[in-house]
Amino acid sequence: MKSLNTRYQFINFSYFAMMASMLAFASNYLLDLGYSNSEIGLILALYSVVSLILQPLCASYGDKHPDVPLQRLILAMLLVIMLGSLFLFVSSRVWGRNIVLSMITVLIFACMMSGMPLINTAAFMYEKFGVRINYGLARGLGSAAYAIVSMALGYLIDALTPSILPLIYFLLALISALAVHSYRLKLSKPEQKAEKAFEAKEEKSKITLLQFLTKYKTLTIVLTGYMLVYTTHSIINNFYIQVVQNVHGTSANMGIAVFIAAIVELPAMFGFEKLAKRFRIESLLKISLVFYLAKHVVTFFAFNVWGIYLAAFLQIGAYALFTPAIVYYVNQVVSEYDILMGQTVNTMFITMAGIIGSLFGGVLMDMLSVHLVLGIGVALSLIGLLLCYPCLTGSKAKQAINTD
């Protein structure tokens, strides 16, 4: 069991390192190729749309084919990322900016995002055999990887060029694939029989996306509210270089801010299970939403890079708390047969926020000032918080976490 925990931690560390290289520096890479803010927003929105289609398809395929391991689905995503990354590197150097390059960028980013619900679900796939994965610790290591890679790449692309990023995608996707391949549990014959019995029940219990949203109404409202909050988070993250430059910062300053945001996530994520023993999951979710709003307000009022750094520090109670809490919350309020669909729906709402933030964020930044766009984001965060709070206050979710 300890070995399996270590392997799951390695998956998170390598996967989030890859995500950092892609998400944190997407604008840098595309700006370097000559794309405008609106075009960057469109590309980031399109990858979110494709991801929104891929995620339920993967969940549905997993439900209909329980004999196909989650690991195999994740590996398929990583293979597409590796091949696409090599194409990006060659294409950008030979032909420069073109429609095919844009399409491949959309595809590999979509595969990266679509792998997340599968990885989240993998944390619980062996629970029926008494194996408990410390998701908070693993996710914390993912944040540590995000912090390290963000800091390093901030300086690296300042010293070299953003055009090297596809090679970084390839390398980190390869490491992630090796980590995913190692995540296996050898089952005894009785456990194999139990697994087949569970798969049979799971196949009979499968529901559609619409049925899921109707069945779990409170969860749907909570995720809708968070989608509004995360839209602002997405605008800031996708156009971070523009936000930083607005207060006279550089790519290196952006790398430091991303590093701060990622590194302060560690205490909450590493100690999440201890927090969950003392507080209800719903309470942790409400606290995190307040921190999100505070972070977005501070970003709005920032007039130099130190204000950006302060806002990044508030990640300590925002994304850091909400991310593990929502994964556990979903796992608690849905049936054991609906967990894959539940984690997929969670990621889908985040993806929809990414679509709104990317598409409208880019257009608005070309039409309006960065400062005004951030003000609109604060309003969205407040509405989302007000939508979530009544549902979380009256939620009848199961006791926080089974810590036996």
Secondary structure, 3 states (H helix, E strand, C coil): CHHHHHHHHHHHHHHHHHHHHHHHCHHHHHHHCCCCHHHHHHHHHHHHHHHHHHHHHHHHHHHHCCCCCHHHHHHHHHHHHHHHHHHHHHHHHHCCCCHHHHHHHHHHHHHHHHHHHHHHHHCCCCHHHCCCCCHHHHHHHHHHHHHHHHHHHHHHHHHCCHHHHHHHHHHHHHHHHHHHHCCCCCCCHHHHHHHHHHHHHHHHHCCCHHHHHHHCHHHHHHHHHHHHHHHHHHHHHHCHHHHHHHCCCCHHHHHHHHHHHHHCHHHHHHCHHHHHHHCCHHHHHHHHHHHHHHHHHHHHHCCCHHHHHHHHHHHHCCHHHHHHHHHHHHHHHCCHHHHHHHHHHHHHHHHHHHHHHHHHHHHHHHHCCHHHHHHHHHHHHHHHHHHHHHHHHCCCCCCCCCCC
